[in-house]
Amino acid sequence: MTKRGSGVLLHITSLPSLYGIGDLGPEAYRFVDFLCQTKQSFWQILPITSTITVFGNSPYSSPSAFAGNPLFISPELLVEEGLLSRSDIENNPPFPKRELIMRL
């Protein structure tokens, strides 16, 4: 008999972030921890390919089937890796203030 599983469809852009859209940084890791705690088997995401304005910024009409979207690179992880300094990410544009949704 095949093992059954359950999961969640949540695009990376839906994760909380201080930078306008979700990325593959600390909140993505927290979400994976949440999935493990709740015994989920799958995290389904929508395409993460690069987008361009000519095609309406749709990941379904990407100029490349292989290139990832650079907007999903986490500034916080770049600081941890020493590729950016903390001062490089301190003056980000103001976004609406609201509680981060995923506080466990």
N, CA and C of each residue as an Amber inpcrd file, in Angstrom:
protein
   312
   0.8390000  -1.1800000   0.0000000   0.0000000   0.0000000   0.0000000
   0.8860000   1.2460000   0.0000000   0.4840000   2.2460000  -0.7590000
   1.2290000   3.4900000  -0.8630000   0.9710000   4.3730000   0.3530000
   2.0400000   4.9680000   0.8470000   1.9150000   5.8990000   1.9790000
   1.2320000   7.1780000   1.5040000   0.2660000   7.6560000   2.2700000
  -0.4260000   8.8960000   1.9410000   0.2920000  10.0680000   2.5800000
   0.1110000  11.2250000   2.0030000   0.7440000  12.4200000   2.5390000
  -0.1590000  13.6260000   2.3450000   0.1830000  14.6710000   3.0240000
  -0.5510000  15.9240000   2.8620000   0.4530000  17.0550000   2.7860000
   0.0060000  18.1860000   2.2870000   0.9170000  19.2970000   2.1490000
   0.2010000  20.6120000   1.9920000   0.9730000  21.6150000   1.6300000
   0.4880000  22.9800000   1.5430000   0.9810000  23.6000000   0.2400000
   0.1100000  24.3690000  -0.4130000   0.5070000  25.1760000  -1.5590000
   0.6940000  26.5990000  -1.0510000   1.9260000  27.0710000  -1.0650000
   2.2310000  28.4310000  -0.6230000   3.4070000  28.9230000  -1.4420000
   3.1840000  29.9710000  -2.2050000   4.2830000  30.4940000  -3.0120000
   5.2570000  31.2620000  -2.1330000   6.4930000  31.2910000  -2.5310000
   7.5510000  31.9550000  -1.7760000   7.2270000  33.4290000  -1.5540000
   6.5800000  34.0680000  -2.5190000   6.2470000  35.4840000  -2.3770000
   5.2560000  35.7410000  -1.2470000   4.5670000  34.7180000  -0.8010000
   3.5840000  34.8680000   0.2810000   4.1990000  34.8060000   1.6670000
   5.4710000  34.4630000   1.7620000   6.1250000  34.4190000   3.0610000
   6.3640000  35.8430000   3.5680000   6.3430000  36.0450000   4.8800000
   6.6180000  37.3820000   5.4160000   8.0560000  37.7970000   5.1480000
   8.2610000  39.0840000   4.9310000   9.6050000  39.5910000   4.6710000
   9.6500000  41.0910000   4.9270000  10.8120000  41.5690000   5.2640000
  11.0190000  43.0080000   5.4320000  11.3470000  43.6840000   4.1080000
  11.3970000  42.9100000   3.0250000  11.8860000  43.4260000   1.7510000
  10.8270000  43.4400000   0.6530000   9.5690000  43.4390000   0.9900000
   8.4990000  43.5910000   0.0050000   7.8210000  42.3070000  -0.4170000
   8.6060000  41.2780000  -0.7190000   8.0280000  39.9680000  -1.0410000
   8.8170000  38.9170000  -0.2710000   8.2270000  37.7500000  -0.1340000
   8.9330000  36.6650000   0.5360000  10.1360000  36.2150000  -0.2710000
  11.0970000  35.6220000   0.4240000  12.3000000  35.1260000  -0.2470000
  12.7100000  33.7950000   0.3910000  13.8220000  33.2680000  -0.0470000
  14.2850000  31.9670000   0.4450000  15.2050000  32.1270000   1.6530000
  14.8500000  33.0330000   2.5410000  15.6420000  33.3160000   3.7290000
  15.0790000  32.6920000   4.9880000  15.2910000  33.3530000   6.1220000
  14.9050000  32.7940000   7.4240000  13.4340000  32.4020000   7.5370000
  12.5320000  33.1790000   6.9510000  11.1080000  32.8350000   7.0570000
  10.7720000  31.5730000   6.2680000  11.4740000  31.3160000   5.1790000
  11.2680000  30.0680000   4.4320000  11.7160000  28.8780000   5.2780000
  12.8340000  29.0360000   5.9770000  13.3090000  27.9700000   6.8630000
  12.3210000  27.7460000   8.0150000  11.7790000  28.8440000   8.5440000
  10.7800000  28.7170000   9.6200000   9.5330000  27.9960000   9.1060000
   9.1390000  28.2840000   7.8600000   7.9700000  27.6280000   7.2990000
   8.2160000  26.1270000   7.1320000   9.4040000  25.7540000   6.7020000
   9.7410000  24.3310000   6.5820000   9.7060000  23.6670000   7.9580000
  10.2080000  24.3420000   8.9770000  10.1300000  23.8050000  10.3450000
   8.6730000  23.6010000  10.7560000   7.8150000  24.5740000  10.4120000
   6.3790000  24.4610000  10.7020000   5.7820000  23.2430000   9.9910000
   6.1500000  23.0460000   8.7210000   5.6440000  21.8900000   7.9810000
   6.0700000  20.5890000   8.6480000   7.2950000  20.5370000   9.1270000
   7.7780000  19.3420000   9.8170000   7.0200000  19.1170000  11.1210000
   6.8200000  20.1800000  11.8870000   6.1050000  20.0660000  13.1610000
   4.6760000  19.5790000  12.9640000   4.0570000  19.9760000  11.8630000
   2.6680000  19.5840000  11.6050000   2.5720000  18.3240000  10.7490000
   3.7210000  17.6650000  10.5580000   3.7970000  16.3790000   9.8410000
   3.2750000  16.4530000   8.3990000   3.5750000  17.5710000   7.7470000
   3.2200000  17.7010000   6.3360000   4.2850000  17.0030000   5.4920000
   3.8750000  16.4540000   4.3760000   4.8070000  15.7420000   3.4950000
   5.3130000  16.5940000   2.3410000   4.5270000  17.6160000   1.9570000
   4.8380000  18.3550000   0.7430000   4.6950000  19.8530000   0.9470000
   5.5650000  20.6100000   0.2850000   5.4150000  22.0590000   0.1390000
   5.3980000  22.3120000  -1.3540000   4.2420000  22.6280000  -1.8850000
   4.1260000  22.9120000  -3.3100000   4.2290000  24.4120000  -3.5110000
   5.0400000  24.8060000  -4.4780000   5.1900000  26.2220000  -4.8030000
   4.8300000  26.4260000  -6.2660000   4.5820000  27.6610000  -6.6220000
   4.3470000  28.0240000  -8.0120000   5.7040000  28.2800000  -8.6590000
   5.7750000  28.4690000  -9.9730000   7.0680000  28.6490000 -10.6320000
   7.9050000  29.7630000  -9.9910000   9.2110000  29.5380000  -9.9220000
  10.1200000  30.5320000  -9.3470000  11.1000000  31.0510000 -10.3990000
  10.6840000  30.9890000 -11.6530000  11.5330000  31.4530000 -12.7480000
  11.5740000  32.9750000 -12.7950000  12.5380000  33.5040000 -13.5290000
  12.6380000  34.9530000 -13.6700000  11.4600000  35.4710000 -14.4850000
  11.1480000  36.7320000 -14.2800000  10.0190000  37.3450000 -14.9830000
  10.4860000  38.6190000 -15.6710000   9.7390000  39.0250000 -16.7080000
  10.0080000  40.2970000 -17.3690000   8.6890000  41.0040000 -17.6520000
   8.7530000  42.3280000 -17.7030000   7.5580000  43.1490000 -17.8650000
   6.8380000  42.8630000 -19.1780000   7.5860000  42.6190000 -20.2470000
   6.9850000  42.3600000 -21.5560000   5.9520000  41.2370000 -21.4930000
   6.2020000  40.2390000 -20.6550000   5.2790000  39.1120000 -20.5170000
   4.3870000  39.2610000 -19.2900000   4.2080000  40.4780000 -18.8090000
   3.3120000  40.7300000 -17.6880000   3.8450000  40.2300000 -16.3610000
   5.1600000  40.0560000 -16.2430000   5.7870000  39.5530000 -15.0210000
   5.2160000  38.2050000 -14.5700000   4.7590000  37.4290000 -15.5120000
   4.2040000  36.1180000 -15.1970000   5.2960000  35.0510000 -15.1860000
   5.3900000  34.2750000 -14.0980000   6.3770000  33.1900000 -14.0800000
   6.0350000  32.0770000 -15.0620000   4.8110000  32.1070000 -15.5920000
   4.4120000  31.1040000 -16.5820000   4.8600000  31.4980000 -17.9930000
   5.3350000  32.7320000 -18.1670000   5.8470000  33.2110000 -19.4530000
   7.2620000  33.7220000 -19.2770000   8.0740000  32.9410000 -18.6440000
   9.4460000  33.3440000 -18.3380000  10.3420000  33.2550000 -19.5710000
  11.3500000  34.1250000 -19.6510000  12.2960000  34.0100000 -20.7580000
  13.2220000  32.7950000 -20.6260000  13.2160000  32.1500000 -19.4630000
  14.0640000  30.9730000 -19.2570000  13.3300000  29.9460000 -18.4050000
  13.4410000  28.7020000 -18.7910000  12.8540000  27.6270000 -17.9930000
  13.7840000  27.2010000 -16.8660000  15.0020000  27.7090000 -16.8620000
  16.0080000  27.2600000 -15.9080000  16.4510000  28.3310000 -14.9110000
  16.3240000  29.5930000 -15.2750000  16.8090000  30.6730000 -14.4090000
  15.8390000  30.9220000 -13.2600000  16.3770000  31.0460000 -12.0640000
  15.5580000  31.4080000 -10.9190000  15.3870000  32.9120000 -10.8420000
  14.4130000  33.3440000 -10.0860000  14.1420000  34.7570000  -9.9310000
  15.0710000  35.3460000  -8.8700000  15.8890000  36.3350000  -9.2180000
  16.8170000  36.9060000  -8.2350000  16.1120000  37.6050000  -7.0840000
  14.8230000  37.9300000  -7.2310000  14.0920000  38.5610000  -6.1330000
  13.9160000  37.6200000  -4.9460000  14.1220000  36.3220000  -5.1490000
  13.9600000  35.3500000  -4.0670000  15.2480000  35.1280000  -3.2770000
  16.3200000  35.8110000  -3.6560000  17.5750000  35.7070000  -2.9030000
  17.4240000  36.5150000  -1.6210000  17.7390000  35.9190000  -0.5100000
  17.5560000  36.5510000   0.7930000  18.7000000  37.5020000   1.1330000
  18.4040000  38.7910000   1.3370000  19.4540000  39.7130000   1.7800000
  20.0550000  39.2940000   3.1270000  19.2300000  38.7530000   4.0190000
  19.7240000  38.3340000   5.3330000  20.7470000  37.2000000   5.2190000
  20.4960000  36.2500000   4.3280000  21.4490000  35.1610000   4.1450000
  22.7240000  35.6350000   3.4580000  22.6070000  36.6540000   2.6020000
  23.8110000  37.2210000   1.9910000  24.6910000  37.8880000   3.0510000
  24.0680000  38.4940000   4.0550000  24.8320000  39.0730000   5.1640000
  25.5110000  37.9620000   5.9580000  24.7740000  36.8850000   6.2470000
  25.3540000  35.7530000   6.9840000  26.5490000  35.1440000   6.2460000
  26.4840000  35.1080000   4.9350000  27.5680000  34.5410000   4.1270000
  28.7250000  35.5140000   3.9440000  28.5650000  36.7540000   4.4080000
  29.6190000  37.7480000   4.2680000  29.6630000  38.4100000   2.9000000
  28.6200000  38.2140000   2.0880000  28.5840000  38.8060000   0.7570000
  28.0400000  40.2300000   0.7650000  27.3140000  40.5780000   1.8210000
  26.8330000  41.9360000   2.0560000  27.1410000  42.2950000   3.5000000
  27.2180000  43.5850000   3.7670000  27.3500000  44.0150000   5.1640000
  25.9610000  44.3760000   5.6800000  25.8110000  44.4040000   6.9770000
  24.5210000  44.7430000   7.5900000  24.0560000  46.1240000   7.1110000
  24.9860000  47.0560000   6.9410000  24.6060000  48.4090000   6.4940000
  24.0300000  48.4050000   5.0710000  24.3890000  47.4000000   4.2700000
  23.8590000  47.3120000   2.9030000  22.3540000  47.0630000   2.8780000
  21.8230000  46.4500000   3.9190000  20.3910000  46.1030000   3.8930000
  19.5710000  46.9010000   4.9020000  20.1840000  47.8670000   5.5690000
  19.4540000  48.6210000   6.5930000  18.5000000  49.6590000   6.0220000
  18.8110000  50.2700000   4.9200000  17.9840000  51.3560000   4.3800000
  17.0560000  50.8740000   3.2770000  16.2850000  49.8520000   3.5550000
  15.3410000  49.3590000   2.5550000  14.1170000  50.2770000   2.5160000
  13.3780000  50.2780000   1.4130000  12.2070000  51.1400000   1.3000000
  11.1670000  50.7820000   2.3580000  10.3800000  51.7590000   2.7820000
   9.3430000  51.4580000   3.7780000   8.2000000  50.6550000   3.1530000
   7.8020000  49.6050000   3.8370000   6.6550000  48.8070000   3.4280000
   5.6220000  48.9020000   4.5400000   4.3560000  48.6070000   4.2540000
   3.3370000  48.6910000   5.3090000   3.7330000  47.8500000   6.5220000
   3.5510000  48.4210000   7.6780000   3.8790000  47.7100000   8.9210000
   2.7110000  46.8090000   9.2940000   2.9990000  45.5590000   9.5170000
   1.9840000  44.6060000   9.9940000   2.7110000  43.4570000  10.6460000
   2.0060000  42.7630000  11.4650000   2.5950000  41.6160000  12.1570000
   2.9600000  40.5460000  11.1510000   4.0870000  39.9230000  11.3480000
   4.4290000  38.7810000  10.5260000   3.4650000  37.6660000  10.8750000
   2.9180000  37.0360000   9.8870000   1.8490000  36.0590000  10.0700000
   2.3040000  34.8070000  10.8070000   3.4880000  34.3340000  10.5250000
   3.8980000  33.0250000  11.0100000   4.6890000  33.1130000  12.3110000
   4.1100000  33.5370000  13.3490000   4.7760000  33.5320000  14.6460000
   4.2690000  32.3250000  15.4190000   5.1370000  31.3630000  15.6110000
   4.7450000  30.1230000  16.2860000   4.8820000  30.2450000  17.7770000
